Amino acid sequence: MASIPLAETAWLAAAIVGGALITGLLAGLFGIGGGGIIVPVLYEVFRTVGVPEEVLIQLCVGTSIAIIVPTNVRSFLAHRRRGAVLMDIIRAWAIPAVLGVATGSAVAAFAPGAVLRIAFVVIAGVIAAKLLLGRDDLRIADDLPKGAANAMYGYLIGLAASLMGISGGSISNMILTLHGKSIHRSVATSAGLGVPITIAGAIGYMLAGLPKQAMMPAFSIGFVSFVGVVLMAPISSLVAPLGARLAHALPKRSLEIAFAVFLLAVAVRFLVTLVA
């Protein structure tokens, strides 16, 4: 796929525009703009235009991470202006998280795509279970552990984020609330941690995919499609308010259940591809 005709590139762009409309609506509806939505949408888009199975999920994950870089930066800056970000936690987790991202990028470079699909199924299942449980008051400790144990949290968040194509916000937010942090500070801190995770992830997936560049669609660098980045990010942002308006008409608990069901449906979809 080193040289793709203009007509095929135009079809790819049209498919991504359609995917962006769906992503924006779901993002606004469920209050999340990460890979939990983007990766499955891109999976269907890139599969439709004939991206080889060997690199399909890697391209989806890498493109998803690149798409959400500007969203995470803007979100972090907004939360920091309000003084809600726990910077000591970001400083403790940032380097381990980037190391986790590097590990995930290496997995993408050398492991079969099935590994990433399995990772998506497992992580999505954990997030869905937390949403279905619907308990914001659960605690496993009053504070985060110290030293290596705390650094391991950062590493695992970065690893999971890079394998699933997300900023890690869903996971870090869950860890922080389970360790006694308020939901508002948890969300703000997760947004801040997402900045180094997504930047490192985008770079890592571009480098990891270079040996398979010939299999990528036009205007891709490694496992990142810039047709996807340029088209999906702004279009989904424009459509998201429509989903947000719909979300305000529905109870919070209904939205949690709906998003959990969505994640479980995607997990089942990926499980089918593993056994088919």
N, C-alpha and C positions, 0 to 999 in steps of 0.2 A: 504493500500500500504506500510505497514511497512517493508515487506520482498519481494523484487522483484527479480525474476529469472535473471540470468546473460544475457540470450538472450534478455529479455525486456529492461534491462539497456543498452545493446549494441545497440538496436534499438533506444532508446532515444538519445544515443550519436551520432548515425548516422544522426538522424533527426536534432539535434542541429548543427552538422557540415554543413548540407545543409542550415539551417537557417543562420548560420554565414557567409556563402558565399554570400547569398542574402543581409544580413545586411551590410557587408563590401563594397559591390558594391554600394548599395544605400547611405551609409555613405560618401563614397568618391565622389559620383556623386553630392549629395546635400550639402556637406560640413558640415554635422552634424552627430554626433555619439551617440546621446542620445536616450531616450526611445521613441521618436516619431517614430523611426524605429524599435528599438529592441523589444518593447512591442508587437506590432502587429505580428512580425515574431515569437516570442516566443509563442504567443497566439495560432497560428496555429500549431506549433510544439508540445506543451504540450497537446493541444486538440487531436491531432492525436494519441498520445501515451496513451490516456485514463485518463489524470488527471481529477478528479471530477470537475464538474462545480462549485461546492460550493467554491473551493479554486483556480480555474484556473487563474482568472485575478490577484488575490493577488500574486500568485507565479510568474507570468510574471512581474509584477511591481517590486517586491522585487529583483528578479534576475537581472532585467535590471539595477536597482540602483547599485547593487553590481558590475556588469560588468563595469560600467563607472567610478568607483572610481579611478583606476590607470590612466585612460585617463585624468581625471580632475586634478589629482595631477601633472602629467607631463605638462599639458597645463599651469597650474598656475605658475609652476616654470619657464617655458620658458618665459611667459609674464613678470614675476617679474624681470627676468634678464634684460629685455629691459626697465624696469622702467615704464611700462604702467599701472600697477595695482593701482587703487585708494584705498589704504589701509584704509583710513578713512571711506569709505563707507562699506567696508567689516567688519570693527570693529563695525559699527553701525547696520549692518544687520545680523551678524553671529548668535548672541544669539536668536533674534526673529525668524530667519530662522530655527534654530534647534528646537525651540518650535513649529513652524509650521509643521516640519517633525514629531515631536512626536504626534501631533494631527492627522496627516495623517496616521501614523502607528496604532494609536488607532482605527481610522475608519476602517482600513484594518482588525483589529482583531475582531471587533464586528459588523460591518455593512455588509450587503449582498454584493456580488460581483458586483451587478448591480450599486451600488453607485460609484465604481471605474470606471466602464465603462461609466457612465454618466459624471463623472469628466473628463475622457479622451476626450469624445466627445466635451464638452464645451471648454476645454483648447485648444485642437487641432483646434477647430473652430476659436478661437480668434487668434491663431498664423497664421492660414491659411488666415484669413481676412487681417491681417497686411501684409503678403507676397503678396497677390493679389493686395492690395492697392499700394504697391511698392513705398511708399514715405519715404525717409530717412530724409527729412527735417521737418517732422511734430514735433510740440512742444506743450506741454500743460503748461510748465513753464520753466524759465531760469535756475532753480536749484531745487534740491530736497527739500522737506519740512523739518522742524526741529522737533525734539522731537518725540512724540508718533506717529505722522502721518508718519514720516520716518521709525520708527520701524515697523509700520503696513505693509509697503511695504515688509520688510524682512520676516515678518511672513507669508504673503500671498504667497511670492515666495517659501518659504519652504513647505507650505501646498500644493500648486499646484504641486510642484516637486514631493513630496512624493505620491500624489494621481495618478500622471500620469507616474511615473517611470523614471523621467528625472533629470538632474542636476539643472534645473531651468534657464539655460543659455538663452534660447529663451525668457523667460519672463523677467528676470532681464535686459537683453540687450535691450528689448523693452522699459522698464520703464526708463532706463538710457538715452537712446537716446531721448525719449520724454521729458526729463528734461535737455536737453542741453549738454549732454556729447557726446564727439566724438565717432564715431563707434569703433575706435581702442581701446580707453580706456574702452568703454563699454564691448567689447568682453573680454578684459583682466581681468576686474574686475568681470565679470560674471564667468569666469573660476575659479577665486579665491574663490568666494562665493560657487561655486559648490563643493569644497573640504569638508567643514563641512556638507553640505547638503547630499552629497552621503554617507559619512562615517556614519553619524547619521541615514540616511535612511536605509542603509544595516543592521546596528545593530537593528534598530527598527523593521524592517520586519522579521528578524530572531526571535526576541523575540515574536512578535505578532503572528507568526505562530506556536509556540511551542505547544499550546493546540491542534492543528490539525495535529501534526507531522505524525500520522499514515496514513494520506491521501496523503502525499507527495511522490514524486518519490525517488528512492534510492539516497543517497549522498546529501540530502537536510538538511538544518537546518532551521526550520521554513519555512518562505515564500521565501527562497533563495535556488536555485538549484546550487550546486557547479559543477555539470556536465556542466550546462549552462555557469557558470562563467569561468571555466578552458578551455572549448573548444571554446566558442564564442569570448571571448576577443582577444586571439592571432590570431585566424583565420581571424576574421573580420578586424583586423589591417593589416594583410598581404594582404588582397584583396582590401582594401580601395584605395591604389594607382592606381589600375586599373580604379576604378570609378572616381578618381581625374583627371586622364588623359582624360577621356571622358568629364568631366566637363569643362576642359580648352578649349575643342573644341566647347563648346556651350556658347551662350550669358548669362550673369548673370541674366538678366530678365527672360529668358526662364527657368533657373534653379529654380528661385523663384516660378514661376507659376507651374512648375512641382512638386516641393515639396509641395506646397499648395494643389494641386490636390491629391497628395498621402495622405496627412493628411485628406482631406475631404473624400476620399475613405475609409480610415480606420474608420473615424467617422461614416460613413454610415454602414460599416460592423458591428460595435459595436451596432449601433441603431437597426439593424436587429435582433441581438441576444437579445435585450431587449424586443422586441415585438413578437419574434417568439415563 
